[in-house]
Amino acid sequence: MQTKPALPRAEEGPTLGQALLGVLKNPYRNLLLRWNWKSAVTSSVVRAAIFFAVNLKAGQDAAITAFTIEFIYRAVTSGFYGSFTQALSEVRPNWQGVMGALVLLPIANHALEFVAHWAGGTEKLWLSILVSMCFTAISSSFHVFVMRRGLLTVGHGSQGLIADLIQMPKAVFLFITWPFTALWGALSASASPERTGSDEVSVLDPER
């Protein structure tokens, strides 16, 4: 299996403002060339399935229509959202990248999604968007989390999608337990004033 490149520690990397400015200055390089096909594939399937399930009560035809609209919409846009999320995963401190993914991405994401499904006549429109927004809150945080570990990324140092999926169960476990691990590390750091600043930062080390 391909060896992962060393990832920056918590005190290294661009701030949220620097990352956003970099995307705005060169969208061709940061969005188009880094178009995340992994996000396009996985998001299209998962999101379309969510819309199918939510609209199934309105009938099979309504569910298929919602599935088709969401699949096409995600196939076109999720690669760009994925590349933007990958840029946010490089932001330090870590919490800025997570907040950027939780706030900035949904604004653009669901506004366009709403228009696409409204124009396409999705039956359970508001419920579908609400469920999709809840899923985004979790998935955006998860994508930032795993991209810091080199999963679901594209470009130099990335591995194949199958290799990413094989490591996904461990990544999900680490994601679920991360808040408790971070809290324990913070409590341990506060109880040990002699620890250095670099030791305190290691609580949020992407490799932990």
C-alpha positions in Angstrom: 0.0 0.0 0.0 1.2 3.4 -0.8 2.9 5.3 2.0 1.2 8.4 3.1 3.1 11.7 3.0 3.8 13.4 6.3 0.8 15.6 7.1 1.3 19.1 8.7 0.9 19.3 12.5 -1.8 21.4 14.1 0.3 24.6 14.2 1.2 24.4 10.5 -0.9 25.1 7.4 -3.0 28.0 6.1 -5.6 29.8 8.2 -9.2 29.7 7.1 -8.9 33.1 5.5 -5.8 32.2 3.6 -7.3 29.0 2.3 -10.4 30.8 1.1 -8.3 33.5 -0.5 -6.2 30.9 -2.2 -9.3 29.3 -3.7 -10.7 32.6 -4.9 -7.3 33.7 -6.4 -6.9 30.5 -8.4 -10.2 28.5 -8.7 -8.8 26.7 -11.8 -6.0 25.0 -9.8 -7.9 24.6 -6.5 -11.3 23.5 -7.8 -11.0 22.3 -11.3 -7.6 20.6 -11.4 -8.3 19.2 -7.9 -11.8 18.1 -8.8 -12.5 15.3 -6.3 -13.9 12.5 -8.3 -14.1 10.3 -5.1 -16.5 12.8 -3.6 -18.5 12.9 -6.8 -18.9 9.1 -6.8 -19.7 8.5 -3.2 -21.9 11.6 -2.7 -24.0 10.9 -5.8 -24.9 7.5 -4.6 -25.5 8.2 -1.0 -27.4 11.5 -1.4 -29.5 10.2 -4.2 -30.5 7.2 -2.0 -31.5 9.6 0.8 -33.8 11.6 -1.6 -35.2 8.3 -2.9 -36.1 7.1 0.6 -37.6 10.4 1.7 -39.8 10.7 -1.4 -40.9 7.0 -1.5 -44.0 7.8 0.5 -45.1 10.1 -2.3 -44.9 7.1 -4.7 -42.3 5.3 -6.7 -42.3 7.7 -9.6 -41.7 10.7 -7.2 -38.9 8.7 -5.5 -37.2 7.9 -8.8 -37.5 11.6 -10.0 -36.0 12.8 -6.7 -33.2 10.2 -7.0 -32.4 11.2 -10.6 -32.3 14.9 -9.9 -30.1 14.5 -6.9 -27.8 12.0 -8.6 -27.2 14.3 -11.5 -26.8 17.4 -9.3 -24.3 15.7 -7.1 -22.4 14.1 -10.0 -21.8 17.6 -11.3 -21.2 19.6 -8.1 -19.8 17.2 -5.5 -16.4 17.0 -7.1 -16.0 20.8 -6.6 -17.4 20.6 -3.1 -14.9 17.8 -2.4 -12.0 19.8 -3.7 -13.1 22.8 -1.5 -13.4 20.4 1.5 -9.9 19.1 0.8 -8.6 22.7 0.9 -10.4 23.2 4.2 -8.8 20.0 5.6 -5.4 21.7 5.3 -6.5 24.7 7.5 -5.0 25.2 10.9 -6.1 25.4 13.6 -8.3 22.4 13.0 -11.5 23.9 14.3 -11.4 26.6 11.7 -11.4 24.1 8.9 -14.3 22.2 10.5 -16.3 25.4 11.0 -15.7 26.4 7.5 -17.0 23.1 6.3 -20.1 23.3 8.6 -21.0 26.9 7.6 -19.7 27.8 4.2 -20.3 24.6 2.3 -24.0 24.1 3.3 -24.9 27.7 2.2 -23.8 27.2 -1.4 -24.6 23.5 -1.4 -28.2 23.5 -0.3 -29.2 26.7 -2.0 -28.4 25.2 -5.4 -29.8 21.9 -4.3 -33.1 23.5 -3.4 -33.3 25.2 -6.8 -32.6 22.0 -8.7 -35.3 20.0 -6.9 -37.8 22.8 -7.0 -37.3 23.1 -10.7 -37.5 19.4 -11.1 -40.7 19.1 -9.0 -39.5 16.9 -6.1 -42.6 16.0 -4.0 -41.1 16.1 -0.5 -39.0 19.1 -1.2 -38.6 20.7 2.3 -38.3 17.4 4.1 -35.7 16.2 1.6 -33.6 19.4 1.9 -33.9 19.2 5.7 -32.6 15.6 5.8 -29.9 16.5 3.3 -28.8 19.5 5.5 -28.6 17.2 8.6 -26.5 14.7 6.6 -24.2 17.5 5.4 -23.5 18.6 9.0 -22.1 15.2 9.7 -20.6 14.4 6.4 -18.7 17.7 6.0 -17.1 17.2 9.4 -16.3 13.6 8.6 -14.7 14.5 5.2 -12.5 17.1 6.8 -11.5 14.6 9.5 -10.6 11.8 7.0 -8.9 14.0 4.5 -6.5 15.1 7.2 -5.5 11.4 7.3 -5.1 11.2 3.5 -8.4 9.5 2.8 -10.8 10.5 0.0 -8.3 13.0 -1.3 -7.1 13.4 -4.9 -3.8 14.5 -6.3 -0.2 13.9 -5.2 0.1 11.4 -2.4 -3.4 10.1 -2.7 -4.3 6.4 -3.0 -7.1 4.6 -4.8 -10.8 4.7 -3.8 -10.9 1.0 -2.9 -7.9 1.5 -0.6 -9.7 4.4 1.0 -12.9 2.4 1.5 -10.9 -0.5 3.1 -9.7 1.9 5.8 -13.1 3.6 6.2 -14.3 1.4 9.2 -11.3 2.5 11.3 -11.7 6.1 10.2 -15.4 6.0 11.2 -14.4 4.7 14.6 -11.8 7.4 15.1 -14.3 10.0 14.0 -16.9 8.9 16.5 -14.4 8.6 19.4 -12.4 11.8 18.5 -14.4 14.2 20.7 -13.7 12.0 23.8 -10.1 11.6 22.8 -9.7 15.4 22.4 -11.4 16.1 25.7 -9.2 13.6 27.5 -6.1 15.1 26.0 -7.2 18.6 27.0 -7.9 17.5 30.5 -4.6 15.7 30.7 -2.8 18.9 29.4 -4.5 21.1 32.0 -3.6 18.7 34.7 0.1 18.8 33.6 1.2 22.4 33.4 4.8 21.4 32.8 3.9 20.1 29.3 5.1 22.1 26.4 3.0 23.9 23.9 3.8 21.4 21.2 2.6 18.6 23.4 -0.7 20.3 23.9 -1.2 20.7 20.2 -0.7 17.0 19.7 -4.2 16.3 21.1 -5.5 17.5 17.7 -2.8 15.9 15.6 -4.4 14.5 12.4 -2.6 11.3 12.9 -4.2 10.5 16.2 
